Amino acid sequence: MNRLIALLATAAVAASTTLVGCASMREEESENEVTVTINDVPAAVRASLEHESVGGKITEIERETKDGKTVYSADIELSGVTWDITVAEDGKVLSKEQD
């Protein structure tokens, strides 16, 4: 019985530590993200986002740092579908995923 209680206590501590760690990571991510406008991004990023959003609408742009590099993540509504597009500072599209 004591062994079961010790095992359950250890599992509870491990689970709460994991949850706290995940919450801290989310906080760090959100602190790293800054909402910007299309006028705030470099010309190359703007050109790529405008090209990717032809016929649609850019609803949000966030500037963030990933692996020490600044990237821009935009939500684009196109034909009823929302896309998440990540663009490097030089305008290269790094990813395009359906939300």
Buried (B, 14 or more C-beta within 10 A) or exposed (E): EEEEEEEEEEEEEEEEEEEEEEEEEEEEEEEEEEEBEBEEBBEBBBEBBEEBBEEBEBEBBBBBEEEEEEBBBBBBBBEEEBBBBBBBBEBEBBEEEEE
